[in-house]
């Protein structure tokens, strides 16, 4: 679910770079590699994509004409349910630092690509078409933000009256069938949901926060393919040799052909009353 964009009239859909933006190399290198296979990674789990899109819709409850910015939108995979409230006049701003991901957005006038980071939107470094925003959405993108309290303060200041910020994020400790080093490295760098909620309150927002669970069943070889493709950003921090060792550890720990685990997501919403 991990920014901002130039005005639709001045920023091309593909290629180019928003004026005043910095080159974003490290994250973009990871997403350049996986962009072409990103949606294919979820092709065998369409029910999860629908579930997550439903949950985001249920939390936001947007009205027609709401000005929505999806931070870290990637290819827009989880925006299907929000499109009904968007229009060419008030499109969803699909904000992502990766041009490679934005190039794969559906050709839909209700989606408006913006190449930038969350920090660039919060600070106003990259201008967007809306003076005020009704909803900012982060779907598994908040961990890419270096200064979460400062960024949330900046975004909260851009909210319209009654606006909200919805963050969907994983807890630091996962139940995924990964190798231990990956789980530990993820936990060391993943922000705690309680800390995110506190940062929202410090930004002057009233908060609502709870966990929701999704039961996952996946073929072991498909899962190993995802690991080899480094579908989680933490996996891109391991060398090819370390990934090979990790895959062997998964095979030894999980000899079963079908893997089952529980995906837990923290939904944290801040309201501008």
Buried (B, 14 or more C-beta within 10 A) or exposed (E): BBBBBBEBEEBEBEEEBBEEBBEBEEBBEBBBBBBEBBBEBBEEBEEBBEBBBEBBBEBBEBEEEBBBBBBBBBBBBBBBBBBEBBEEEBBBBBBBBBBBBBBBBEEBEBBBBBBBBBBBBBBEBBBBBBEEBBBBBBBBBBBBBEEBBBBBBBBBEBBBEEBBBBBBBBBBEBBBBBBEBBBBBBBEEBBEBEEBBBBBEEBBBEBBBEEBEBEBEBEBEBBBBBBBBBBBBBBBBBEEEBBEBBBEBBEEEBEEEEBEBEBBBBBBBBBBE
